[in-house]
Amino acid sequence: MSVAAGARVMQNSLGCIAVLMLCAAGCASAQKYPDRPVRMLIGFTPGTATDIVARVLGQKLGDGWGQNVVAENRPGAGSTIAAGIVAKAAPDGYTLLFNSSAQAVNPALFANLPIPCGKRRRGTSWCSISTATSGSLPV
């Protein structure tokens, strides 16, 4: 698979995720959602793959919703800082977490996580991404 083909696959995947999230938001509530900006926390530093994908997805969601999606980087502690902020946020659907698959290994690395593994608060959204490449790519 060429790099250009890989980029097209990533763009198509992001489009599908955005459409699914828009549909879920529309089905979940008869009220207008969102009626104010949505906060998206990213568990990694700016410029990383997770950050770039989150910002592209946030832009697509914002365009579809007609509302701003504010990307906020909160790196550190294997992304548990951002997860902790989202876990403590009001369960109103206006705070999202965009993370990587690092969230899956954190229970093995940290004794005191801000939210117990496998437990999510109602009204919060968590999205994780994993990146894989083909063995034929020159990377």
C-alpha positions in Angstrom: 0.0 0.0 0.0 1.4 3.4 -0.9 1.6 6.3 1.5 -1.1 8.1 -0.6 -3.4 5.1 -0.4 -2.8 4.9 3.4 -3.7 8.6 3.7 -6.9 7.9 1.7 -7.8 5.0 4.0 -7.2 7.2 7.1 -9.4 10.0 5.6 -12.2 7.6 4.9 -11.9 6.1 8.3 -12.1 9.5 10.0 -15.1 10.4 7.8 -16.9 7.2 8.9 -16.1 7.9 12.6 -17.4 11.4 12.3 -20.6 10.3 10.6 -21.2 7.6 13.3 -20.7 10.1 16.1 -23.0 12.6 14.5 -25.7 9.9 14.0 -25.3 8.7 17.6 -25.6 12.3 18.9 -28.7 12.8 16.8 -30.4 9.7 18.0 -29.5 10.1 21.7 -31.3 13.4 22.2 -34.4 15.1 20.9 -32.8 18.4 22.0 -30.4 20.4 19.8 -26.9 19.1 20.5 -24.6 20.7 20.9 -25.9 24.1 21.7 -22.5 25.3 22.9 -18.9 24.5 22.1 -17.7 21.0 22.8 -14.4 20.4 24.6 -12.2 17.6 23.3 -9.3 16.5 25.5 -6.3 14.8 23.9 -4.0 12.8 26.1 -0.9 13.6 24.0 1.3 16.5 23.1 0.5 18.7 20.0 1.9 17.3 16.7 1.6 13.6 17.6 -0.4 11.3 15.4 -3.2 11.1 18.0 -3.3 14.9 18.2 -3.5 15.3 14.4 -6.2 12.7 14.0 -8.2 14.2 16.9 -8.0 17.7 15.4 -9.1 16.5 12.0 -12.0 14.6 13.6 -12.9 17.6 15.7 -13.0 19.8 12.7 -15.3 17.4 10.9 -17.6 17.1 14.0 -17.7 20.8 14.4 -18.6 21.3 10.7 -21.4 18.7 11.1 -22.7 20.1 14.3 -22.4 23.7 13.4 -20.6 24.3 16.7 -16.9 24.6 17.7 -15.0 21.6 19.0 -12.2 23.0 21.1 -9.1 20.7 21.1 -7.2 20.8 24.4 -3.9 18.8 24.9 -3.4 17.4 28.4 -0.4 15.1 28.0 1.3 13.0 30.7 1.1 9.9 32.8 0.3 7.7 29.8 -2.7 9.9 29.0 -4.3 9.4 32.4 -4.3 13.1 33.1 -6.7 13.8 30.3 -8.8 10.7 31.2 -9.1 12.0 34.8 -10.3 15.4 33.7 -13.0 13.8 31.5 -13.9 11.4 34.2 -14.5 14.3 36.6 -16.3 16.5 34.0 -20.1 17.0 34.2 -21.8 14.1 32.4 -23.5 16.4 29.9 -21.8 15.2 26.6 -19.8 18.4 26.2 -16.4 16.9 27.2 -14.9 14.3 24.9 -11.7 12.3 25.3 -9.6 11.4 22.3 -6.9 8.9 23.2 -4.7 6.1 21.8 -4.6 2.5 22.6 -2.2 3.5 25.5 -5.4 3.6 27.6 -5.6 -0.1 27.4 -2.3 -0.8 29.2 -2.5 1.9 31.8 -4.2 -0.4 34.4 -1.0 -2.5 34.3 1.2 0.5 34.7 -0.5 2.7 37.3 -2.0 1.6 40.6 -4.4 4.6 41.1 -6.2 5.5 37.9 -8.6 8.4 37.9 -11.4 6.1 36.7 -11.6 2.3 37.2 -10.7 0.2 34.2 -13.8 -0.6 32.2 -16.0 1.9 34.0 -17.3 5.0 32.1 -19.5 7.7 33.4 -22.7 8.2 31.7 -22.7 11.2 29.4 -19.0 11.1 28.6 -17.5 10.0 25.3 -14.2 8.2 24.8 -12.6 7.6 21.5 -9.3 5.7 21.0 -7.3 5.1 17.9 -4.6 2.6 17.1 -2.3 3.1 14.1 -0.9 0.2 12.1 1.2 0.2 9.0 1.8 -2.3 6.3 5.1 -4.2 6.4 5.7 -3.2 2.7 5.9 0.5 3.6 9.4 1.9 3.9 9.1 3.1 7.5 
